[in-house]
Amino acid sequence: MFYNADKYNSMLQSGIHTVKEFFISSEHSDMLASDIILTFSDCRVKESITIEPDNQSYLYCKKMTVMISSQQDSQMSIQREILTQKQSFTYNFSLNNIEELFQIIDSYLHVPFGQLHIQMSHKDLYIRSQGKYNSISSPSLFYKYTAPSKKNWVNKSFNDLEKDMLVNPYNAEILLKVLGICDQKGVIIPSMRDKYKQINHFINLYKQQSSHIDTKKIRIIDSGCGKAYISFSLLWWMINSCNLEVELYGLEYNPVLVDFCNTTSKNLGLEHRAHFECISIGDWNGPKIDEFAEVHIALHACDTATDDALLLALDRKAAIILAAPCCHHYVQQQMNIKNMPENLSLLLKDGVAKERLGDLITDSMRKDILCSQSYSADLIEFTPLEHTAKNIMIRAVYIHNMPHKHKQEAMERWQNASKEFNVKPKLAEYILNQN
């Protein structure tokens, strides 16, 4: 399979025949109803290879993924991603009918890859050539059909799926280009797709919590903002999709990142709405509290910086708090096996178990501290575990006239936990000192 040398022609044709039979055996309507994904891997040559339809050459090609999505009038949208040793390349194009699809697949089968995996909604096909490219004997061809490996196929084109995102290249191309998330053609850069999804996931989380805000004036406070990808995107979405009057304040201790954010703000034309300061969270005074509803963000602020951000949000009566804590050294250092409940000793003997336990104790106590201060709060998953183990988000909404009973119960929970585990998050110390 997949060789352009003449002496392998019979095997190549056998591979092409197997692939075509796979598609021919599928109903025409099935092919147009959902996506098709072809993943080519195990390239057998080290020199450059040329791939249609753009006829570009790629050196040290490791993998090629082709996603075929149906559109109206039997047209198909193709997104091809090629991964080399150093970078990835994305190319988008359209086909008019099934015959053109067969032609492009035929051209791809002539590229010297040794393995192909085809995924459709009703079945998969695996094909692999066995043997060396420069061997004398013809390599053999192995293939098998399996049940579909991809679940939850969506009967939408790639473009439709992109448009489902709250911030996408169709409604925020300038934003995504300036942030370096899409290229100059408006295509999401593969290495930035996780960030792109994270941005949209965050905006969705905010949207779910924002229904109680009855003002069109919003102030975003991003504590430990870093490069502010998410807060810039939230600001952009609020202005352009929600027609809100919004201002953003980013607090960051690293002057290089502050300069980066101020430059990004100018490039987006938002310098009058977005303000970034090189300052610690606890030293920031900010504008006076007024009719603006405040949304406080703290994403992976390190250790007690999250506590500083939560205290700032409490002091300013934030309408919404969305905080994804990072490391929790402050509490973990207080966790002494001699002072912890005996039934937890099993979780304190190994560093990784102790670390995870410290994370959960810290964030659960932080959540209840917020509840004791008139917030409805919970812990949710922010990012999938495969991206980072630090995937918990504290989500809180201010509740006017929260019953005293609820606040008292929450206060008792975190204070009892503090006594039982002999630990105090920095936020607990702040609250106790204020009282």
BAMARDO-342733 format. One record per residue (C-alpha): residue number from 1; chain; x, y, z. Coordinates in steps of 0.05 Angstrom, whole numbers, padded with zeros to 5 digits. Example, Ala and Ser with C-alpha at 12.3 -4.5 7.8 and 13.67 -1.06 7.14 Angstrom:
REM residues 2
+-----+--------+--------+--------+--------+
! num ! cadena !     px !     py !     pz !
+-----+--------+--------+--------+--------+
!   1 !      A !  00246 ! -00090 !  00156 !
!   2 !      A !  00273 ! -00021 !  00143 !
+-----+--------+--------+--------+--------+
//
This chain:
REM residues 435
+-----+--------+--------+--------+--------+
! num ! cadena !     px !     py !     pz !
+-----+--------+--------+--------+--------+
!   1 !      A !  00000 !  00000 !  00000 !
!   2 !      A !  00019 !  00073 ! -00007 !
!   3 !      A !  00082 !  00068 ! -00051 !
!   4 !      A !  00095 !  00105 ! -00115 !
!   5 !      A !  00150 !  00057 ! -00139 !
!   6 !      A !  00131 !  00016 ! -00200 !
!   7 !      A !  00150 ! -00051 ! -00169 !
!   8 !      A !  00098 ! -00039 ! -00115 !
!   9 !      A !  00043 ! -00020 ! -00164 !
!  10 !      A !  00002 ! -00084 ! -00154 !
!  11 !      A !  00002 ! -00075 ! -00079 !
!  12 !      A ! -00014 ! -00001 ! -00086 !
!  13 !      A ! -00073 ! -00017 ! -00130 !
!  14 !      A ! -00096 ! -00069 ! -00080 !
!  15 !      A ! -00097 ! -00016 ! -00026 !
!  16 !      A ! -00135 !  00033 ! -00069 !
!  17 !      A ! -00185 ! -00021 ! -00087 !
!  18 !      A ! -00197 ! -00037 ! -00013 !
!  19 !      A ! -00208 !  00036 !  00005 !
!  20 !      A ! -00256 !  00047 ! -00053 !
!  21 !      A ! -00294 ! -00016 ! -00035 !
!  22 !      A ! -00302 !  00012 !  00035 !
!  23 !      A ! -00334 !  00075 !  00009 !
!  24 !      A ! -00374 !  00041 ! -00045 !
!  25 !      A ! -00403 ! -00006 !  00007 !
!  26 !      A ! -00428 !  00054 !  00046 !
!  27 !      A ! -00494 !  00084 !  00026 !
!  28 !      A ! -00487 !  00150 ! -00013 !
!  29 !      A ! -00532 !  00183 !  00039 !
!  30 !      A ! -00487 !  00158 !  00095 !
!  31 !      A ! -00426 !  00190 !  00064 !
!  32 !      A ! -00462 !  00257 !  00061 !
!  33 !      A ! -00495 !  00252 !  00129 !
!  34 !      A ! -00435 !  00257 !  00174 !
!  35 !      A ! -00360 !  00270 !  00176 !
!  36 !      A ! -00307 !  00224 !  00149 !
!  37 !      A ! -00238 !  00225 !  00180 !
!  38 !      A ! -00176 !  00195 !  00146 !
!  39 !      A ! -00112 !  00191 !  00186 !
!  40 !      A ! -00049 !  00173 !  00148 !
!  41 !      A !  00014 !  00156 !  00188 !
!  42 !      A !  00080 !  00118 !  00187 !
!  43 !      A !  00112 !  00155 !  00129 !
!  44 !      A !  00164 !  00110 !  00095 !
!  45 !      A !  00209 !  00163 !  00063 !
!  46 !      A !  00252 !  00218 !  00092 !
!  47 !      A !  00254 !  00264 !  00032 !
!  48 !      A !  00201 !  00317 !  00016 !
!  49 !      A !  00133 !  00293 ! -00008 !
!  50 !      A !  00084 !  00333 ! -00050 !
!  51 !      A !  00011 !  00330 ! -00033 !
!  52 !      A ! -00050 !  00352 ! -00073 !
!  53 !      A ! -00089 !  00396 ! -00085 !
!  54 !      A ! -00042 !  00452 ! -00064 !
!  55 !      A !  00019 !  00414 ! -00089 !
!  56 !      A !  00062 !  00437 ! -00032 !
!  57 !      A !  00123 !  00398 ! -00010 !
!  58 !      A !  00130 !  00374 !  00062 !
!  59 !      A !  00194 !  00348 !  00093 !
!  60 !      A !  00195 !  00294 !  00148 !
!  61 !      A !  00120 !  00286 !  00145 !
!  62 !      A !  00097 !  00246 !  00206 !
!  63 !      A !  00021 !  00245 !  00199 !
!  64 !      A ! -00035 !  00272 !  00155 !
!  65 !      A ! -00106 !  00279 !  00179 !
!  66 !      A ! -00162 !  00294 !  00130 !
!  67 !      A ! -00231 !  00314 !  00156 !
!  68 !      A ! -00287 !  00312 !  00106 !
!  69 !      A ! -00352 !  00348 !  00123 !
!  70 !      A ! -00415 !  00351 !  00083 !
!  71 !      A ! -00446 !  00416 !  00059 !
!  72 !      A ! -00507 !  00435 !  00019 !
!  73 !      A ! -00518 !  00411 ! -00053 !
!  74 !      A ! -00472 !  00350 ! -00045 !
!  75 !      A ! -00411 !  00395 ! -00035 !
!  76 !      A ! -00359 !  00375 !  00016 !
!  77 !      A ! -00312 !  00416 !  00059 !
!  78 !      A ! -00242 !  00387 !  00069 !
!  79 !      A ! -00194 !  00406 !  00124 !
!  80 !      A ! -00126 !  00374 !  00117 !
!  81 !      A ! -00074 !  00378 !  00172 !
!  82 !      A ! -00002 !  00355 !  00161 !
!  83 !      A !  00044 !  00345 !  00220 !
!  84 !      A !  00119 !  00346 !  00208 !
!  85 !      A !  00176 !  00340 !  00258 !
!  86 !      A !  00176 !  00415 !  00271 !
!  87 !      A !  00106 !  00443 !  00257 !
!  88 !      A !  00037 !  00431 !  00230 !
!  89 !      A !  00003 !  00457 !  00167 !
!  90 !      A ! -00072 !  00465 !  00155 !
!  91 !      A ! -00104 !  00471 !  00087 !
!  92 !      A ! -00178 !  00480 !  00073 !
!  93 !      A ! -00213 !  00467 !  00006 !
!  94 !      A ! -00280 !  00444 ! -00022 !
!  95 !      A ! -00303 !  00388 ! -00068 !
!  96 !      A ! -00365 !  00388 ! -00111 !
!  97 !      A ! -00384 !  00314 ! -00111 !
!  98 !      A ! -00367 !  00243 ! -00091 !
!  99 !      A ! -00326 !  00232 ! -00155 !
! 100 !      A ! -00279 !  00289 ! -00136 !
! 101 !      A ! -00273 !  00259 ! -00066 !
! 102 !      A ! -00251 !  00193 ! -00096 !
! 103 !      A ! -00200 !  00229 ! -00138 !
! 104 !      A ! -00169 !  00266 ! -00079 !
! 105 !      A ! -00168 !  00202 ! -00037 !
! 106 !      A ! -00135 !  00165 ! -00095 !
! 107 !      A ! -00080 !  00219 ! -00096 !
! 108 !      A ! -00069 !  00212 ! -00021 !
! 109 !      A ! -00063 !  00136 ! -00027 !
! 110 !      A ! -00003 !  00147 ! -00073 !
! 111 !      A !  00034 !  00185 ! -00017 !
! 112 !      A !  00084 !  00139 !  00017 !
! 113 !      A !  00048 !  00128 !  00083 !
! 114 !      A !  00048 !  00058 !  00113 !
! 115 !      A ! -00017 !  00063 !  00152 !
! 116 !      A ! -00087 !  00090 !  00142 !
! 117 !      A ! -00146 !  00094 !  00190 !
! 118 !      A ! -00214 !  00114 !  00161 !
! 119 !      A ! -00269 !  00133 !  00210 !
! 120 !      A ! -00342 !  00139 !  00192 !
! 121 !      A ! -00405 !  00139 !  00235 !
! 122 !      A ! -00422 !  00066 !  00221 !
! 123 !      A ! -00354 !  00031 !  00215 !
! 124 !      A ! -00278 !  00039 !  00213 !
! 125 !      A ! -00225 !  00012 !  00166 !
! 126 !      A ! -00153 !  00000 !  00184 !
! 127 !      A ! -00101 ! -00013 !  00130 !
! 128 !      A ! -00027 ! -00024 !  00140 !
! 129 !      A !  00029 ! -00045 !  00094 !
! 130 !      A !  00080 ! -00092 !  00124 !
! 131 !      A !  00151 ! -00093 !  00099 !
! 132 !      A !  00206 ! -00042 !  00085 !
! 133 !      A !  00204 !  00009 !  00030 !
! 134 !      A !  00271 ! -00013 !  00002 !
! 135 !      A !  00260 ! -00088 !  00012 !
! 136 !      A !  00266 ! -00135 ! -00047 !
! 137 !      A !  00203 ! -00174 ! -00032 !
! 138 !      A !  00137 ! -00139 ! -00039 !
! 139 !      A !  00107 ! -00120 !  00028 !
! 140 !      A !  00040 ! -00150 !  00046 !
! 141 !      A ! -00024 ! -00112 !  00059 !
! 142 !      A ! -00063 ! -00120 !  00124 !
! 143 !      A ! -00132 ! -00091 !  00134 !
! 144 !      A ! -00192 ! -00100 !  00179 !
! 145 !      A ! -00261 ! -00070 !  00191 !
! 146 !      A ! -00284 ! -00052 !  00261 !
! 147 !      A ! -00342 ! -00020 !  00296 !
! 148 !      A ! -00338 !  00057 !  00296 !
! 149 !      A ! -00284 !  00081 !  00344 !
! 150 !      A ! -00311 !  00153 !  00346 !
! 151 !      A ! -00375 !  00164 !  00384 !
! 152 !      A ! -00425 !  00222 !  00382 !
! 153 !      A ! -00418 !  00240 !  00309 !
! 154 !      A ! -00451 !  00306 !  00294 !
! 155 !      A ! -00487 !  00315 !  00228 !
! 156 !      A ! -00459 !  00384 !  00217 !
! 157 !      A ! -00407 !  00412 !  00171 !
! 158 !      A ! -00341 !  00436 !  00199 !
! 159 !      A ! -00361 !  00507 !  00185 !
! 160 !      A ! -00427 !  00498 !  00222 !
! 161 !      A ! -00390 !  00470 !  00282 !
! 162 !      A ! -00344 !  00530 !  00282 !
! 163 !      A ! -00403 !  00577 !  00280 !
! 164 !      A ! -00432 !  00543 !  00342 !
! 165 !      A ! -00374 !  00571 !  00382 !
! 166 !      A ! -00391 !  00637 !  00417 !
! 167 !      A ! -00325 !  00666 !  00393 !
! 168 !      A ! -00305 !  00640 !  00324 !
! 169 !      A ! -00269 !  00663 !  00260 !
! 170 !      A ! -00336 !  00686 !  00231 !
! 171 !      A ! -00354 !  00735 !  00286 !
! 172 !      A ! -00286 !  00749 !  00318 !
! 173 !      A ! -00233 !  00741 !  00264 !
! 174 !      A ! -00195 !  00803 !  00285 !
! 175 !      A ! -00192 !  00781 !  00357 !
! 176 !      A ! -00169 !  00710 !  00341 !
! 177 !      A ! -00116 !  00736 !  00292 !
! 178 !      A ! -00087 !  00785 !  00343 !
! 179 !      A ! -00086 !  00732 !  00397 !
! 180 !      A ! -00050 !  00685 !  00349 !
! 181 !      A ! -00106 !  00633 !  00351 !
! 182 !      A ! -00123 !  00634 !  00277 !
! 183 !      A ! -00079 !  00647 !  00216 !
! 184 !      A ! -00086 !  00703 !  00165 !
! 185 !      A ! -00137 !  00661 !  00127 !
! 186 !      A ! -00182 !  00656 !  00188 !
! 187 !      A ! -00166 !  00583 !  00201 !
! 188 !      A ! -00154 !  00560 !  00273 !
! 189 !      A ! -00081 !  00541 !  00282 !
! 190 !      A ! -00080 !  00468 !  00304 !
! 191 !      A ! -00032 !  00480 !  00362 !
! 192 !      A ! -00080 !  00534 !  00388 !
! 193 !      A ! -00145 !  00494 !  00381 !
! 194 !      A ! -00144 !  00473 !  00455 !
! 195 !      A ! -00137 !  00546 !  00475 !
! 196 !      A ! -00193 !  00564 !  00427 !
! 197 !      A ! -00239 !  00511 !  00459 !
! 198 !      A ! -00219 !  00534 !  00529 !
! 199 !      A ! -00237 !  00606 !  00513 !
! 200 !      A ! -00306 !  00585 !  00487 !
! 201 !      A ! -00317 !  00538 !  00546 !
! 202 !      A ! -00302 !  00594 !  00594 !
! 203 !      A ! -00349 !  00643 !  00560 !
! 204 !      A ! -00403 !  00590 !  00562 !
! 205 !      A ! -00392 !  00582 !  00637 !
! 206 !      A ! -00398 !  00657 !  00647 !
! 207 !      A ! -00461 !  00659 !  00603 !
! 208 !      A ! -00494 !  00605 !  00646 !
! 209 !      A ! -00483 !  00647 !  00709 !
! 210 !      A ! -00499 !  00716 !  00682 !
! 211 !      A ! -00575 !  00714 !  00676 !
! 212 !      A ! -00584 !  00748 !  00743 !
! 213 !      A ! -00543 !  00810 !  00723 !
! 214 !      A ! -00594 !  00864 !  00708 !
! 215 !      A ! -00546 !  00919 !  00684 !
! 216 !      A ! -00512 !  00930 !  00617 !
! 217 !      A ! -00450 !  00957 !  00652 !
! 218 !      A ! -00399 !  00903 !  00667 !
! 219 !      A ! -00329 !  00909 !  00696 !
! 220 !      A ! -00282 !  00849 !  00687 !
! 221 !      A ! -00226 !  00841 !  00738 !
! 222 !      A ! -00174 !  00790 !  00717 !
! 223 !      A ! -00127 !  00775 !  00775 !
! 224 !      A ! -00061 !  00745 !  00752 !
! 225 !      A ! -00083 !  00756 !  00680 !
! 226 !      A ! -00020 !  00729 !  00645 !
! 227 !      A ! -00031 !  00742 !  00570 !
! 228 !      A ! -00106 !  00752 !  00582 !
! 229 !      A ! -00129 !  00709 !  00525 !
! 230 !      A ! -00194 !  00691 !  00561 !
! 231 !      A ! -00210 !  00760 !  00589 !
! 232 !      A ! -00196 !  00793 !  00522 !
! 233 !      A ! -00243 !  00743 !  00489 !
! 234 !      A ! -00297 !  00753 !  00542 !
! 235 !      A ! -00291 !  00829 !  00534 !
! 236 !      A ! -00296 !  00823 !  00458 !
! 237 !      A ! -00357 !  00777 !  00462 !
! 238 !      A ! -00393 !  00822 !  00512 !
! 239 !      A ! -00382 !  00883 !  00469 !
! 240 !      A ! -00396 !  00854 !  00400 !
! 241 !      A ! -00446 !  00799 !  00414 !
! 242 !      A ! -00483 !  00826 !  00476 !
! 243 !      A ! -00479 !  00901 !  00463 !
! 244 !      A ! -00455 !  00914 !  00534 !
! 245 !      A ! -00415 !  00972 !  00563 !
! 246 !      A ! -00354 !  00935 !  00589 !
! 247 !      A ! -00286 !  00952 !  00617 !
! 248 !      A ! -00229 !  00905 !  00635 !
! 249 !      A ! -00176 !  00910 !  00688 !
! 250 !      A ! -00118 !  00861 !  00686 !
! 251 !      A ! -00073 !  00853 !  00746 !
! 252 !      A ! -00005 !  00820 !  00734 !
! 253 !      A !  00061 !  00821 !  00771 !
! 254 !      A !  00104 !  00805 !  00710 !
! 255 !      A !  00121 !  00870 !  00673 !
! 256 !      A !  00135 !  00832 !  00608 !
! 257 !      A !  00064 !  00804 !  00608 !
! 258 !      A !  00035 !  00871 !  00625 !
! 259 !      A !  00070 !  00902 !  00564 !
! 260 !      A !  00045 !  00844 !  00521 !
! 261 !      A ! -00027 !  00856 !  00544 !
! 262 !      A ! -00024 !  00931 !  00533 !
! 263 !      A !  00004 !  00920 !  00462 !
! 264 !      A ! -00052 !  00869 !  00449 !
! 265 !      A ! -00103 !  00919 !  00474 !
! 266 !      A ! -00078 !  00972 !  00425 !
! 267 !      A ! -00077 !  00922 !  00367 !
! 268 !      A ! -00150 !  00906 !  00382 !
! 269 !      A ! -00169 !  00979 !  00388 !
! 270 !      A ! -00190 !  00967 !  00460 !
! 271 !      A ! -00140 !  01011 !  00496 !
! 272 !      A ! -00196 !  01054 !  00524 !
! 273 !      A ! -00233 !  00994 !  00552 !
! 274 !      A ! -00177 !  00947 !  00574 !
! 275 !      A ! -00127 !  00969 !  00627 !
! 276 !      A ! -00068 !  00928 !  00652 !
! 277 !      A ! -00025 !  00943 !  00713 !
! 278 !      A !  00039 !  00914 !  00740 !
! 279 !      A !  00017 !  00905 !  00811 !
! 280 !      A !  00004 !  00851 !  00863 !
! 281 !      A ! -00070 !  00834 !  00873 !
! 282 !      A ! -00071 !  00856 !  00946 !
! 283 !      A ! -00043 !  00925 !  00930 !
! 284 !      A ! -00094 !  00942 !  00876 !
! 285 !      A ! -00146 !  00995 !  00894 !
! 286 !      A ! -00182 !  01001 !  00828 !
! 287 !      A ! -00241 !  01045 !  00809 !
! 288 !      A ! -00293 !  01059 !  00861 !
! 289 !      A ! -00350 !  01009 !  00868 !
! 290 !      A ! -00408 !  01037 !  00828 !
! 291 !      A ! -00466 !  01014 !  00783 !
! 292 !      A ! -00420 !  00967 !  00744 !
! 293 !      A ! -00431 !  00894 !  00759 !
! 294 !      A ! -00363 !  00863 !  00771 !
! 295 !      A ! -00340 !  00795 !  00743 !
! 296 !      A ! -00277 !  00771 !  00777 !
! 297 !      A ! -00232 !  00721 !  00742 !
! 298 !      A ! -00171 !  00685 !  00770 !
! 299 !      A ! -00144 !  00630 !  00726 !
! 300 !      A ! -00086 !  00590 !  00753 !
! 301 !      A ! -00063 !  00645 !  00800 !
! 302 !      A ! -00007 !  00611 !  00839 !
! 303 !      A ! -00019 !  00587 !  00911 !
! 304 !      A ! -00044 !  00644 !  00956 !
! 305 !      A ! -00053 !  00691 !  00897 !
! 306 !      A ! -00120 !  00656 !  00887 !
! 307 !      A ! -00138 !  00674 !  00959 !
! 308 !      A ! -00118 !  00746 !  00945 !
! 309 !      A ! -00163 !  00746 !  00884 !
! 310 !      A ! -00222 !  00716 !  00922 !
! 311 !      A ! -00213 !  00767 !  00978 !
! 312 !      A ! -00212 !  00824 !  00927 !
! 313 !      A ! -00276 !  00796 !  00897 !
! 314 !      A ! -00309 !  00792 !  00966 !
! 315 !      A ! -00288 !  00863 !  00984 !
! 316 !      A ! -00316 !  00890 !  00919 !
! 317 !      A ! -00381 !  00849 !  00923 !
! 318 !      A ! -00368 !  00816 !  00856 !
! 319 !      A ! -00430 !  00792 !  00820 !
! 320 !      A ! -00395 !  00731 !  00792 !
! 321 !      A ! -00330 !  00697 !  00811 !
! 322 !      A ! -00295 !  00646 !  00766 !
! 323 !      A ! -00230 !  00621 !  00795 !
! 324 !      A ! -00188 !  00561 !  00773 !
! 325 !      A ! -00134 !  00553 !  00827 !
! 326 !      A ! -00064 !  00529 !  00812 !
! 327 !      A ! -00016 !  00502 !  00864 !
! 328 !      A ! -00038 !  00496 !  00937 !
! 329 !      A !  00029 !  00496 !  00975 !
! 330 !      A !  00004 !  00540 !  01032 !
! 331 !      A ! -00044 !  00487 !  01058 !
! 332 !      A ! -00002 !  00427 !  01038 !
! 333 !      A !  00055 !  00452 !  01081 !
! 334 !      A !  00007 !  00453 !  01141 !
! 335 !      A ! -00014 !  00380 !  01130 !
! 336 !      A !  00024 !  00342 !  01184 !
! 337 !      A !  00006 !  00268 !  01191 !
! 338 !      A !  00009 !  00275 !  01267 !
! 339 !      A ! -00045 !  00330 !  01266 !
! 340 !      A ! -00091 !  00301 !  01213 !
! 341 !      A ! -00148 !  00252 !  01226 !
! 342 !      A ! -00121 !  00182 !  01234 !
! 343 !      A ! -00166 !  00154 !  01180 !
! 344 !      A ! -00132 !  00199 !  01129 !
! 345 !      A ! -00061 !  00173 !  01143 !
! 346 !      A ! -00067 !  00128 !  01082 !
! 347 !      A ! -00071 !  00190 !  01037 !
! 348 !      A ! -00013 !  00226 !  01070 !
! 349 !      A !  00043 !  00176 !  01059 !
! 350 !      A !  00053 !  00189 !  00985 !
! 351 !      A !  00068 !  00257 !  00958 !
! 352 !      A !  00020 !  00256 !  00900 !
! 353 !      A ! -00039 !  00233 !  00944 !
! 354 !      A ! -00023 !  00285 !  00996 !
! 355 !      A ! -00020 !  00339 !  00942 !
! 356 !      A ! -00088 !  00320 !  00913 !
! 357 !      A ! -00119 !  00317 !  00983 !
! 358 !      A ! -00091 !  00386 !  00998 !
! 359 !      A ! -00120 !  00412 !  00934 !
! 360 !      A ! -00190 !  00386 !  00950 !
! 361 !      A ! -00189 !  00410 !  01023 !
! 362 !      A ! -00165 !  00479 !  01002 !
! 363 !      A ! -00216 !  00490 !  00947 !
! 364 !      A ! -00274 !  00460 !  00986 !
! 365 !      A ! -00259 !  00507 !  01044 !
! 366 !      A ! -00253 !  00566 !  00996 !
! 367 !      A ! -00320 !  00548 !  00967 !
! 368 !      A ! -00354 !  00546 !  01035 !
! 369 !      A ! -00321 !  00612 !  01055 !
! 370 !      A ! -00353 !  00644 !  00994 !
! 371 !      A ! -00420 !  00612 !  01013 !
! 372 !      A ! -00413 !  00642 !  01083 !
! 373 !      A ! -00406 !  00711 !  01050 !
! 374 !      A ! -00472 !  00709 !  01011 !
! 375 !      A ! -00450 !  00670 !  00950 !
! 376 !      A ! -00479 !  00608 !  00917 !
! 377 !      A ! -00415 !  00570 !  00901 !
! 378 !      A ! -00394 !  00502 !  00875 !
! 379 !      A ! -00333 !  00466 !  00847 !
! 380 !      A ! -00334 !  00444 !  00774 !
! 381 !      A ! -00286 !  00416 !  00723 !
! 382 !      A ! -00256 !  00472 !  00681 !
! 383 !      A ! -00207 !  00436 !  00634 !
! 384 !      A ! -00205 !  00361 !  00618 !
! 385 !      A ! -00156 !  00320 !  00660 !
! 386 !      A ! -00114 !  00302 !  00598 !
! 387 !      A ! -00092 !  00375 !  00594 !
! 388 !      A ! -00077 !  00388 !  00668 !
! 389 !      A ! -00091 !  00357 !  00736 !
! 390 !      A ! -00106 !  00428 !  00761 !
! 391 !      A ! -00175 !  00426 !  00730 !
! 392 !      A ! -00221 !  00450 !  00786 !
! 393 !      A ! -00258 !  00516 !  00781 !
! 394 !      A ! -00292 !  00553 !  00838 !
! 395 !      A ! -00356 !  00582 !  00810 !
! 396 !      A ! -00395 !  00632 !  00852 !
! 397 !      A ! -00453 !  00680 !  00843 !
! 398 !      A ! -00472 !  00734 !  00893 !
! 399 !      A ! -00541 !  00724 !  00924 !
! 400 !      A ! -00576 !  00786 !  00950 !
! 401 !      A ! -00612 !  00773 !  01016 !
! 402 !      A ! -00584 !  00703 !  01025 !
! 403 !      A ! -00617 !  00673 !  01088 !
! 404 !      A ! -00572 !  00679 !  01149 !
! 405 !      A ! -00582 !  00605 !  01163 !
! 406 !      A ! -00548 !  00586 !  01098 !
! 407 !      A ! -00489 !  00631 !  01111 !
! 408 !      A ! -00482 !  00605 !  01182 !
! 409 !      A ! -00483 !  00533 !  01160 !
! 410 !      A ! -00429 !  00546 !  01108 !
! 411 !      A ! -00386 !  00582 !  01160 !
! 412 !      A ! -00392 !  00523 !  01208 !
! 413 !      A ! -00372 !  00475 !  01152 !
! 414 !      A ! -00307 !  00509 !  01135 !
! 415 !      A ! -00290 !  00524 !  01208 !
! 416 !      A ! -00303 !  00451 !  01228 !
! 417 !      A ! -00260 !  00428 !  01170 !
! 418 !      A ! -00205 !  00475 !  01191 !
! 419 !      A ! -00206 !  00445 !  01262 !
! 420 !      A ! -00210 !  00373 !  01237 !
! 421 !      A ! -00153 !  00378 !  01187 !
! 422 !      A ! -00113 !  00430 !  01226 !
! 423 !      A ! -00104 !  00474 !  01165 !
! 424 !      A ! -00125 !  00544 !  01144 !
! 425 !      A ! -00125 !  00570 !  01073 !
! 426 !      A ! -00100 !  00641 !  01068 !
! 427 !      A ! -00171 !  00664 !  01053 !
! 428 !      A ! -00195 !  00635 !  01119 !
! 429 !      A ! -00141 !  00675 !  01155 !
! 430 !      A ! -00162 !  00738 !  01119 !
! 431 !      A ! -00235 !  00728 !  01139 !
! 432 !      A ! -00218 !  00713 !  01212 !
! 433 !      A ! -00174 !  00775 !  01216 !
! 434 !      A ! -00229 !  00818 !  01187 !
! 435 !      A ! -00279 !  00792 !  01238 !
+-----+--------+--------+--------+--------+
//
